[in-house]
């Protein structure tokens, strides 16, 4: 008696009708959450004008304050990249508006396989990496052994 019920449950799990129902349910769930999975990018777009406003306030404090908020803007202006002044100004202006939506895109891609905490952590690590590179460049460019001998 037990073997017949076990066979019945195995057969019902392997039937094409049961797998079609499972696929339909999964595809509907993905369709509903299709727009919902873009929330980190939308959050980045919403945060951008606020961050630009804070940047105008932080600019009064000098470049050190901007280094924490917009590290990639200042990285693009760094002469180490060898960009012309006009090109670096254009790229840094674009990065001012693209930085936080790009963090949102990174979070969205991280959310596909990990949780929310990991997604926020990946954006934070990316931001702190930019701050760290700026810090290194500032100290290497100002270090006595890196200056030209006159």
C-alpha positions in Angstrom: 0.0 0.0 0.0 2.8 2.4 0.9 4.6 1.7 -2.4 1.5 2.6 -4.5 1.1 5.9 -2.7 4.8 6.7 -3.1 4.6 5.8 -6.8 1.6 8.0 -7.2 3.3 11.0 -5.6 6.4 10.6 -7.7 4.3 10.3 -10.9 2.3 13.4 -10.0 5.5 15.3 -9.4 6.9 14.3 -12.8 3.8 14.8 -14.8 3.9 17.4 -17.6 0.8 19.1 -16.2 2.3 19.8 -12.8 5.5 21.2 -14.3 3.5 23.5 -16.6 1.6 24.8 -13.6 4.8 25.5 -11.7 6.3 27.3 -14.7 3.3 29.5 -15.1 3.2 30.4 -11.5 6.9 31.3 -11.6 6.6 33.4 -14.8 3.6 35.3 -13.4 5.5 36.0 -10.2 8.5 37.3 -12.3 6.1 39.4 -14.4 4.6 41.1 -11.3 8.0 41.8 -9.8 9.6 42.9 -13.1 9.1 46.6 -12.3 9.7 46.1 -8.6 13.2 44.8 -9.2 14.2 48.2 -10.6 13.7 49.9 -7.2 17.4 50.4 -6.5 17.9 52.3 -9.8 14.8 54.4 -9.1 16.2 55.1 -5.6 19.5 56.2 -7.2 17.7 58.6 -9.5 15.7 60.0 -6.6 18.8 60.5 -4.4 20.8 62.2 -7.2 19.2 65.7 -7.0 19.5 65.6 -3.2 23.2 64.7 -3.5 23.8 67.4 -6.1 22.3 69.9 -3.6 24.6 68.6 -0.8 27.5 68.8 -3.2 26.9 72.6 -3.7 26.8 73.0 0.1 29.9 70.8 0.6 31.8 72.8 -2.1 32.1 75.6 0.4 34.1 73.3 2.6 36.6 72.5 -0.1 37.5 69.5 -2.2 38.0 67.3 0.9 34.3 67.3 1.6 33.4 66.5 -2.0 35.8 63.6 -1.9 33.5 61.7 0.4 30.3 62.4 -1.5 31.5 62.2 -5.2 34.7 60.3 -5.4 34.3 59.3 -9.0 33.7 62.9 -10.1 37.1 63.9 -8.6 38.7 60.8 -10.0 37.7 61.8 -13.5 39.3 65.2 -13.0 42.6 63.7 -11.8 45.5 64.4 -14.1 46.7 60.9 -13.8 44.1 59.8 -16.3 45.6 62.1 -18.9 42.2 63.5 -20.1 42.1 67.0 -21.4 40.5 69.7 -19.2 37.3 69.9 -21.3 36.9 66.2 -21.5 37.5 65.6 -17.8 35.0 68.4 -17.0 32.3 66.9 -19.2 32.9 63.3 -17.9 32.9 64.5 -14.3 29.7 66.5 -14.8 28.0 63.5 -16.3 29.3 61.3 -13.4 27.8 63.7 -10.9 24.4 62.7 -12.2 25.2 59.1 -13.0 27.0 58.0 -9.9 24.0 57.1 -7.7 21.9 55.5 -10.5 25.0 53.4 -11.3 25.1 52.3 -7.6 21.4 51.4 -8.0 22.2 49.4 -11.0 24.9 47.5 -9.1 22.5 46.9 -6.3 19.8 45.6 -8.7 22.3 43.2 -10.2 23.4 42.1 -6.7 19.8 41.6 -5.7 19.3 38.9 -8.4 21.5 36.5 -6.5 21.9 38.0 -3.0 19.9 39.8 -0.3 19.2 43.4 0.3 22.0 43.8 2.9 24.6 42.5 0.4 23.2 44.8 -2.3 23.6 47.9 0.0 27.0 46.6 1.0 28.2 46.2 -2.6 27.2 49.8 -3.3 28.9 51.0 -0.1 32.1 49.0 -1.0 32.1 50.5 -4.5 31.8 54.0 -3.0 34.4 53.5 -0.4 36.7 52.0 -3.1 36.5 55.3 -5.0 37.2 57.3 -1.8 40.2 55.0 -1.1 41.6 55.4 -4.6 41.3 59.2 -4.3 43.1 59.1 -0.9 45.9 57.0 -2.4 46.3 59.3 -5.4 46.3 62.4 -3.2 49.1 60.9 -1.0 51.1 59.6 -3.9 51.0 62.9 -5.8 51.9 64.8 -2.7 54.6 62.4 -1.5 58.2 63.7 -1.6 59.5 60.6 -3.4 56.9 61.1 -6.2 57.8 64.8 -6.9 60.3 65.6 -9.6 63.7 66.7 -8.6 64.3 70.3 -9.5 
